[in-house]
Amino acid sequence: MRLENKVALITGGSSGIGRETAVLFASEGARVVVVDINDEGGNETVDMIVSNNGDATYVHADVSKASDCENMVAVAEKAYGKLNVMFNNAGIMHAEDGDALSTEESVWDLTMNINLKGVFFGCKYGIPALRRAGGGSIINTASFVALMGAATPQIAYTASKGGVLAMTRELAIVHARENIRVNALCPGPLRTELLMSFLNTEEKKHRRLVHIPMGRFGEAKEMAKAALFLASDDSSYMTGADFVVDGGITAAYVTPE
């Protein structure tokens, strides 16, 4: 039980990486706070955990709102007495996010508010709780596109994930002596509803798939296992890392500096 006696808060827990991670964390002994704006999906995740004899609580929160993020952390501490793992995973990939010429300011702002500001708020209110618990692990979901750019243009998403990487590195340095580790999970292209709804034609799917050395999209369950490593003491000497789980795509295209 790699997360026995740990309390984990997971944003974006109604589906995809968030749901798979919540279920996996619970199976490894964690008590899980599932956070989302999709109440039906979030409660379904909780039901999945409880039906397997796990312990989970659902909290409705819009991560782009400071008050909601402050409340979700407060609920975690009230329900379970502490917070040990903060997984800032909630994010969007807007259908009208394209190149710099075509992307509207409203799409840019919405993407930044959820993907970047949401991570900031999660850390802002999560870090004091981790301090009270004597330390812990923060995992921020970034993306391989923050390292190499996207073949299918999505300027706001790519920029927001680049911001997540930079913020993760700084937080890791600032809080390293407090027993608080901060790492970024960088998934490659995944067979999730989020990406498949964005790559909504066979041509778009092919443009991504052709670049992946493994020749397939990743699965949310594979990202959950990576998140488990970062959440657990198995990664006790890791902080400030870009933890890339991408089927080899960045190895094929990113030139080391």
Steps between C-alpha positions, in 0.01 A plus 500: 500500500713785370268777624384351829385768748535770232235751397497602133306777326451457125352771277336399175398178670180432306667334201820416318829522689329641809252215535755227434740657749234537768405134470864387500597721795208364702602142421846587634357613833440872449189684609408704195333837451358507146457851360322610183224721360333190354305390806357190338837376381672592824247312708531202265874494574428506873248217458759294315742543789247433773370188323853361526514573873695823455442838664424804286319835512379717214539879495359728231761760406584720204879510520511840330338650811714563807214453744415158355861383528530629854181313587604168342814492713301594808256216431788253466645602836161503669403158363831322550707719732786570261618518138805311374463493121374778274439400138421811296364316200193692379534645153326579174587476133267743322366401158565853367860514623710531188794712390574854617303653213180301542473457877265747665600684816209338686634151418849605613369644829280201580784255431746698713252539783443126532829346387744745657324713757323188626836336574619820669194505726540131578855564614415826676247331726646150495851587616393631844307176554803292401708703746252420775532131409879514522558495127367319197488475123353737243444371148410747225371368169689662214545343154756389246395800289658730757834348399461482123187673373201334335470381140133599512502867611364571849687813607318570825522141625869472414584833664300414812685171542833674451400726786423196715851367443665830593284543809570142608875553485487818706270356764723193527802717575320728744350218707770232472618549860144463632463136399263610224575354158355654184517316169329532162343202326535541123270256320535430132194476274235296680187314401286714728179687433688829541742434214275291278236775497771747395646267236153461354596379152704202385744742338565676831542169683745380237707819524559423869529124475759498222751676728476255790777236487284246685234545233204539733328748729565463870233400751384691806583198718864529395509863616339400830786259566751777431310730738510227765879490477520878543254496789671219690826485690645307206580841348635649824809650332310654209391861489480758225491227236319485168382139524438415135277201418447536127566184298836640390377805310727755667801269471438491126464874446649704785871580471678517837641842581 
